[in-house]
Amino acid sequence: MAQSGKGRLNYRCPSCFMRDLDIDMFYDKEKEEYYCLRCQFTGTEEEVLSGNEAVRIRYKAMHRRFEKFDFD
C-alpha cells in the first residue's frame, strides 16, 4: 500500500493485519502514537513494530517450496 503522507512513516495496523486486512495507521503528533481508522488499535511505534513482527510469523515460509510431505 502506498504511503499516504499523514505521518513520519505509515505502518500496517497489527490488529487488522492479523485478519489479512492491509490498513495504514495514522500518526498523532500531539499524543505521539499511531492509530487505526478501522479498528480501535492505538500504540507507540515500538508497539506497532512488535505487533507487526508477531504477524510475520505466519508468512515465514512464504517463499519456500515444499516438495516432500511425510504424512505416511
C-alpha positions as CSV (number, residue, x, y, z in Angstrom):
1,M,0.0,0.0,0.0
2,A,1.3,3.4,-0.8
3,Q,2.3,6.0,1.8
4,S,-0.5,8.5,2.4
5,G,1.8,11.1,3.9
6,K,-0.1,11.6,7.1
7,G,2.9,10.9,9.4
8,R,6.6,10.1,9.5
9,L,6.2,6.6,8.3
10,N,3.0,4.7,7.8
11,Y,2.8,1.2,9.3
12,R,0.3,-1.5,8.9
13,C,-2.2,-1.9,11.8
14,P,-1.2,-5.2,13.6
15,S,-4.8,-5.9,14.6
16,C,-6.1,-5.5,11.1
17,F,-3.1,-7.3,9.6
18,M,-3.8,-10.4,11.7
19,R,-7.2,-10.5,9.9
20,D,-5.5,-10.2,6.5
21,L,-6.5,-6.5,6.0
22,D,-3.9,-4.1,4.8
23,I,-4.8,-0.9,6.6
24,D,-2.3,2.0,7.1
25,M,-2.1,3.6,10.5
26,F,-2.0,7.3,11.1
27,Y,0.3,9.3,13.4
28,D,-1.0,11.7,16.0
29,K,1.8,14.2,16.8
30,E,0.2,15.5,20.0
31,K,-0.1,12.1,21.6
32,E,2.9,10.7,19.8
33,E,1.2,7.5,18.9
34,Y,-0.2,5.7,15.9
35,Y,-3.9,4.9,15.5
36,C,-6.0,2.9,13.1
37,L,-9.2,4.3,11.5
38,R,-10.8,0.9,11.0
39,C,-10.3,-0.6,14.5
40,Q,-9.6,0.6,18.0
41,F,-5.8,-0.1,17.9
42,T,-3.5,2.7,19.1
43,G,0.1,2.4,20.2
44,T,3.6,3.7,20.1
45,E,6.0,3.0,17.3
46,E,7.6,0.2,19.3
47,E,4.2,-1.5,20.0
48,V,3.3,-1.3,16.3
49,L,6.6,-2.8,15.2
50,S,6.4,-5.6,17.7
51,G,2.8,-6.4,16.7
52,N,3.8,-6.5,13.0
53,E,6.7,-8.8,13.8
54,A,4.3,-11.2,15.6
55,V,2.2,-11.3,12.5
56,R,5.1,-12.0,10.2
57,I,5.5,-15.4,11.8
58,R,2.5,-16.5,9.6
59,Y,4.4,-15.7,6.4
60,K,7.8,-17.2,7.5
61,A,7.9,-19.9,4.8
62,M,6.0,-18.0,2.1
63,H,8.8,-18.2,-0.5
64,R,9.8,-21.8,0.4
65,R,8.6,-24.6,-1.8
66,F,7.6,-27.8,-0.1
67,E,8.0,-30.9,-2.3
68,K,8.1,-33.8,0.2
69,F,5.4,-34.4,2.7
70,D,6.0,-37.0,5.5
71,F,2.4,-38.0,6.2
72,D,3.0,-41.7,5.7
